[in-house]
């Protein structure tokens, strides 16, 4: 299996103790949060979950920075990038570089997180082995050269944990330790598993509308958890499209928000595919 992981892994057979420790601490904190429920904690955590997953990962890291599915002002690009960093999934250069590799090698040797190497490998284990790459800005720059030319994105990639620490301090000031448990530990843990399901579940379960040559599938319940990222087969067929839910019944909340943002003039050139059309994934990238 080592040959399938060489593009983003150094020493793939060695456990990554730092990542394992961080994930363990956050899962323990998430469980502890359940003993300190309040509606304030719940609603605040949900609001941050929405901004970090839908705006940060969906609008920002994925549909804008990776695939350039729309155009926007520089301030908006940096805002959604900061929202993405709140998910504890690494900085923009790391995230975009890994995801572009995934599209180039989807379910083939070189895919960083294909379920063909195991469902748990795709969901979680691929990040828990080898040398950490989250701050390897230079090494991953070749996969995201456009972002590597942006000094802000380079800074955010090197210091991707700073927005989350700032959020934790703010939560402590306004809501105390229990709000930190909800807004940081529980919210991050749920967000991680939701987005990890795009790597694992949407390559295992669901329907394939398009013959993309990989295992990508449309999965409605992953789409609900991720505000539209679960329509993964649609996305692999049309990677540049900022709309992933192509049929009327495929709820894509992130796209709906982008549609509103275009109507009010904040973004432009929103790329939208159709159910009838088809772009082979390896030609569209």
C-alpha positions in Angstrom: 0.0 0.0 0.0 2.9 2.4 0.5 3.1 3.1 -3.2 -0.4 4.5 -3.2 0.4 7.0 -0.5 3.8 8.3 -1.5 2.6 11.7 -2.9 1.7 13.1 0.5 3.3 10.7 2.9 6.9 10.4 4.2 7.6 7.3 6.3 3.9 6.1 5.8 4.5 3.1 8.1 5.4 5.3 11.1 2.6 6.5 13.4 2.3 10.3 13.7 2.2 10.8 17.4 1.4 14.5 17.2 -1.7 14.1 15.0 -2.9 11.1 17.1 -2.5 13.0 20.3 -4.3 16.0 18.9 -7.2 14.0 17.6 -7.4 12.1 20.9 -7.6 15.3 22.9 -10.3 16.8 20.7 -12.4 13.6 20.9 -12.1 13.6 24.7 -13.1 17.2 24.8 -16.1 16.5 22.6 -17.4 13.8 24.9 -16.9 16.1 27.9 -18.9 18.9 26.2 -22.0 16.6 26.2 -22.1 16.9 30.0 -22.3 20.8 29.8 -25.2 21.4 27.5 -26.8 24.8 27.2 -28.8 26.3 24.4 -26.2 29.1 24.2 -23.4 26.7 23.8 -25.4 24.6 21.3 -26.4 27.5 19.1 -23.0 29.2 19.2 -21.3 25.9 18.2 -23.8 25.3 15.4 -23.2 28.8 14.0 -19.5 28.3 14.0 -20.0 24.8 12.5 -22.0 26.4 9.7 -19.4 29.1 9.0 -16.4 26.8 9.2 -17.8 23.9 7.1 -20.1 25.7 4.6 -18.2 28.9 4.2 -14.7 27.7 5.2 -14.4 24.3 3.6 -17.2 24.3 1.1 -17.1 27.9 -0.3 -13.5 28.6 0.6 -11.0 25.7 0.6 -12.9 23.6 -1.9 -15.1 25.5 -4.4 -12.9 28.6 -4.5 -9.3 27.9 -3.7 -9.1 24.4 -5.1 -11.3 24.6 -8.2 -11.9 28.4 -8.7 -15.6 27.9 -9.2 -16.3 31.6 -8.9 -14.6 34.9 -8.6 -14.6 37.2 -5.5 -12.8 40.1 -3.9 -9.6 39.5 -2.1 -11.1 40.2 1.3 -13.8 37.6 0.8 -11.2 35.0 -0.3 -9.2 35.6 2.8 -12.3 35.6 5.0 -13.4 32.1 3.8 -9.8 30.8 4.1 -9.7 31.8 7.7 -13.1 30.1 8.2 -11.6 27.0 6.7 -8.6 27.1 9.1 -11.1 26.9 12.0 -11.8 23.3 11.0 -8.4 22.0 12.1 -7.8 20.5 8.7 -4.6 22.3 8.0 -3.9 25.5 6.1 -5.1 26.3 2.6 -2.0 25.2 0.7 -2.0 21.8 2.5 -5.8 21.3 2.0 -5.8 22.4 -1.6 -2.7 20.5 -2.6 -4.0 17.2 -1.1 -7.4 17.7 -2.7 -5.9 18.4 -6.1 -3.9 15.2 -5.9 -7.1 13.4 -5.0 -8.7 14.5 -8.2 -5.7 13.7 -10.3 -5.3 10.2 -8.8 -8.8 9.4 -7.6 -9.0 5.8 -6.4 -5.8 5.1 -8.2 -2.2 4.6 -6.9 -1.3 8.1 -5.5 -4.7 9.0 -4.1 -3.9 10.1 -0.5 -7.2 8.7 0.9 -8.9 6.1 -1.3 -11.2 3.6 0.5 -9.5 1.0 -1.8 -6.8 1.1 0.8 -9.4 0.6 3.5 -12.4 2.5 4.7 -10.8 3.6 7.9 -7.6 4.5 6.0 -9.7 6.9 3.9 -11.6 8.3 6.8 -8.9 8.8 9.4 -5.8 6.7 9.4 -4.1 8.4 6.4 -3.6 11.5 8.6 -2.3 9.5 11.5 0.8 8.0 9.9 4.0 9.4 8.4 5.5 12.9 8.9 3.0 15.8 9.3 2.6 17.9 6.2 0.1 20.5 7.5 2.8 23.2 7.6 4.9 21.9 4.7 4.3 24.9 2.6 7.3 24.5 0.4 6.7 20.8 -0.3 3.0 21.2 -1.2 3.4 24.4 -3.1 4.0 22.5 -6.4 0.4 21.3 -6.1 -1.0 24.7 -5.2 1.4 27.2 -6.9 -1.3 29.8 -7.2 -1.8 29.9 -3.4 2.0 29.7 -2.8 2.3 33.1 -4.6 0.0 34.7 -2.0 1.9 35.8 1.1 -1.3 35.7 3.2 -2.0 32.1 2.2 1.6 31.1 2.9 1.3 32.7 6.4 -2.1 31.1 7.0 -0.7 27.7 6.0 2.3 28.0 8.3 0.1 29.3 11.2 -3.2 27.5 10.4 -3.9 26.9 14.1 -3.9 30.6 15.1 -7.6 31.3 14.1 -8.8 28.3 16.2 -6.8 29.5 19.2 -8.2 33.0 18.8 -11.7 31.5 18.6 -11.1 29.5 21.8 -9.9 32.5 23.7 -13.0 34.5 22.5 -15.3 31.6 23.5 -13.6 31.5 27.0 -14.1 35.3 27.5 -17.8 35.3 26.5 -18.9 31.8 27.6 -16.3 30.2 29.9 -14.7 26.8 29.7 -18.0 25.0 28.8 -18.4 27.2 25.7 -14.8 26.3 24.7 -15.7 22.6 24.9 -18.7 23.1 22.6 -17.4 25.7 20.1 -13.9 24.3 19.8 -13.7 20.6 20.9 -17.1 19.2 20.0 -17.7 21.4 17.0 -14.2 20.6 15.5 -14.6 16.9 16.1 -18.0 16.8 14.4 -16.8 18.9 11.6 -13.7 16.6 11.1 -15.8 13.5 10.9 -18.4 15.1 8.6 -15.7 16.2 6.1 -13.8 13.0 6.4 -17.0 11.2 5.3 -16.6 12.8 2.0 -13.3 10.9 1.6 -14.6 7.6 2.9 -18.4 7.3 2.7 -18.9 9.1 -0.7 -16.5 6.6 -2.3 -18.3 3.7 -0.7 -22.1 4.3 -0.6 -24.5 6.1 -2.8 -25.5 6.4 -6.5 -23.3 7.2 -9.5 -25.0 9.5 -12.0 -21.8 9.9 -14.0 -19.2 7.4 -15.1 -16.2 9.3 -13.8 -13.8 6.3 -13.8 -13.5 6.3 -10.0 -15.6 5.3 -7.0 -17.2 8.7 -6.3 -20.8 8.6 -5.3 -23.7 11.0 -4.4 -24.6 10.5 -0.8 -27.5 12.5 0.6 -26.8 12.2 4.3 -23.1 13.3 3.9 -24.5 16.2 1.9 -26.7 17.2 4.8 -23.8 17.0 7.3 -21.6 19.1 5.0 -24.0 21.6 3.4 -23.7 20.0 0.0 -20.3 18.4 -0.2 -21.8 14.9 -0.3 -22.9 15.1 -4.0 -19.4 13.8 -4.7 -20.0 12.0 -8.0 -21.5 15.2 -9.4 -18.4 17.0 -8.2 -16.0 14.6 -9.7 -17.8 14.9 -13.1 -17.8 18.7 -12.9 -15.0 19.7 -10.5 -15.0 23.4 -11.5 -18.8 23.7 -10.9 -19.6 25.6 -7.7 -22.9 23.8 -7.7 -22.6 20.2 -6.5 -26.3 19.3 -6.0 -27.3 19.3 -9.7 -30.8 17.9 -9.5 -33.7 19.9 -7.9 -33.9 17.4 -5.0 -30.1 17.5 -4.2 -29.9 20.0 -1.4 -26.7 22.1 -1.7 -26.9 24.8 0.9 -23.4 26.1 0.1 -24.4 26.7 -3.5 -27.6 28.4 -2.5 -25.6 30.8 -0.4 -23.2 31.4 -3.3 -26.2 32.1 -5.6 -27.4 34.8 -3.1 -23.9 36.3 -2.8 -23.7 36.6 -6.6 -27.2 38.2 -6.7 -26.1 40.9 -4.3 -22.8 41.5 -6.1 -20.2 40.1 -3.7 -19.1 37.3 -6.0 -19.2 36.8 -9.7 -18.7 34.2 -12.5 -20.4 31.4 -10.6 -19.7 28.2 -12.5 -22.7 25.9 -12.7 -22.9 22.5 -14.3 -26.1 20.7 -15.3 -27.4 17.1 -14.9 -27.4 16.7 -18.7 -23.8 17.8 -19.3 -20.7 15.8 -18.5 -17.0 16.7 -18.3 -14.6 13.8 -17.8 -12.8 14.6 -14.5 -9.3 14.2 -15.8 -9.9 16.6 -18.6 -11.8 19.2 -16.5 -9.0 19.6 -13.9 
